[in-house]
Amino acid sequence: MIIGITGGIGSGKSTITEMLKDKYGYIILKTDDIAKELEEPGHEVYEQLKSTFGSDILEDTAELKIDKKKFAALIYGDPEAMKAAEEIIHPAAWGYCEDVIASEKKAAGEKRTEAKVVVESALPCERYRRMCDEIWFVYASTPVRIERLMETRGYSPEKCRKIMDEQISDEEFIIFSDYIIDNSTDLKEAEKRVDELMGDLQPEGSV
């Protein structure tokens, strides 16, 4: 089964994906990490970004990597630049996920088993919807998310709210999702919900 895990920053998406990896043997694809990898020299995305935005977004080093701070300052200050960057990065990241899923499905078919891939993303879209059998929305209340971000990333409350305001709303996440996991309180309750959604699939290593 191909499972999409979505939700806003601080909701605990990665906690749920790691649970599926450790307990059920799922392969994890995180679109944020994939995008960062594709922005490295040697990838087509890097070449397209360099061609579109010029050498001003590159580090002043021999590696000529994209300078994350310069690039962020450019696109977050210009809606058109943001759109241009997204049109380069997002399709490439989804394509990467689709290629991995196709490969895993082929390998699973040869073994007469089921492909097990989780795609974690905070940017649900129709392409994401099509590639997943199910999409789970990881929910956490706003105060809980802010507390987590302050503790784990050192963000101020103001920065937390600013980032959260820039993401889509819980209602929009729900529209794209099949199931909801409430991760606001006890992790054991979230794990219980994951086990419930997994149904008859046995954890890795169980008899």
N, C-alpha and C positions, 0 to 999 in steps of 0.2 A: 504494500500500500504506500502511496505517495502522500505524505501529510504536509500541509502548509501550516506553519506556526506564525501568527501575526499578532500585533499589538503595539502599543505606544512605548516610548522610551521609559525604562524603569518598571515596566509591568512584570518582568521576569521571564521573557521569552526564552532566553538562553538557559535558564534553569529547567524549563520544560523540555527543551531540545536535548540537553545533556541527560535528562532522565530517560528519554527515549533511546538515546545512544547507549547509556550504561545498562539499562534494564532490559531493553528489547532489541539491541543490536542494530539500530538504525544508523545509516550514513547521514551526516549533517552537512547541509549546504547553507551558508549564511551569505545573503546577497551583499551585505556591507563589506564582508571580508573578500568576497569575490571581486567586487568593484575595485577595492584597493589593490588587489593583485593585478587586475587588468590595466590599472593605471601605471604599472611599473614599466620601465624601458624593455623593449622586446615584444610588447603586445600591440595589437592593432589599435586598441583604445588609446594607448599612450600616444601613438603617432597621430591619431585623429585629433586628440586634444591639443597636441603641440601645433598641429597645422591650423586649427581653428583659433586658438588663443595666443599663439606666438610664444617666443622664448621667455617672455616676461613671467610666465608661470613656473619656470624651471629653477631649480636650485643652482647656486653659483658654485658647483662642484664638478669634478671630472665625470661623475656618473650622470649628471644632467637629469636627475629625477624631478618629478613634479613637486614643487614646494607646496605642501598642503595648506600652509597659512596664506600664501599669496593667492593660491587657487580659490580657497574659500572666501577670501576677502573680495575677489573679483566676482564670483558668481552670486554670492549672497547680497551683494550690493547692486545687482543688475538683473532684473527678471528675465530679460532676453538672453543674457549670458547663462543664467541658470537653465533656461529651457534648452539652449543649444548643448550644454553639457549633459543634461539628462537624456537628450535624444541620441547621444553617443554612448553613454555609460549603461543606461538601463536595458536597451535591447541586447547589448553584449552580455550583460550579467544573466539575463533570462535565457539567452541562447546557451550559455555555459551550463546552466542548470538543466536545460532540456537535453543537452548532450550527455551529461552524467546520468540522468534518469534513463535515457534510451539505452545506455551501456549497461546499467544495472538491471534493467528489465530483460535485456538479452541474456545476460549472465544467469539471472534467476530462472529464466525460461529453460535454459540448458540444464539446470539442476532440478527443474520441476518444483521450484519454490516461488515465493513471492518477493518482488523487489521491495526493499525497505529504505526509503529515502525521506528525510525531513528537509523542507525548504523554509528557512526562517527569513522573514522579511517584514519591514514596517511599511512597505509600499504595495499593498494589494492592488491588483489590476486584473483585467480580463485574461491576459496571458497567464498570469499566476493561477487564476481560477481554473483554466483549462489544463494546466500541467499537474494539478493536484487532485487526488481522489476525494480528500476532505481538507477543509481549512479550519483550524482551531484558533479562536481569538483568546489570547491570554489577557485577562482583565485584572487591573488593580486600581484601587481608588486613588484619586489625585494626591491626598496627603501621604499615602503610603509610597507612591512613586517618588514624590519630592524627598521624603526621608531617605529612601534608598539611594537616590542620586547624590544627595548631600554626603551620605556615608561612604559610598563606593567610588565616587568620582570627584568629590570635593566641590561640587557646584553650589552656588548660592541659590536660595529660594527663587530669586528673580530670574536667574539663568534657567533654572528648571522649568519655570512657568513659560518662559519665552520659547524654549524648545518645544514644549508640549503644545503650545498654541500654534506652532508652525506645522504640526502633524495633523493628520485627519482625526476626526472625532470618534469617540467610542461607537456612536451610532453608525458611522460609515464603515468602521471595522466590522461591525455586526452584520451589515448587509452582505459583505463578502464571505462571511463565515458560516460554517455548518454547526459548530459547537462552541460553547464558551467554557473556559476554565477560570474560575475565580482564584486568583493568586494573591489576594489581599491580606490573608491572615496566615494560618498554619500551613506550612509546606506539606504536611501529611495529608491535609484535605485536598490540596492540588494533586498530589500523587495518587490519592484515591480516585479522583476524577479521571486522571490519565488512565489508570488501570480499568476503570469502567468503560472508557471510550475504546480501549484496546480490545475489549471483549474477550473472545476465546483465544487470542494470541498469547502464548505462554512466554514469560520472561526468558531471556537468554540463560542457559545453564540449568533450567528447570527440567524435571523428569516428566 
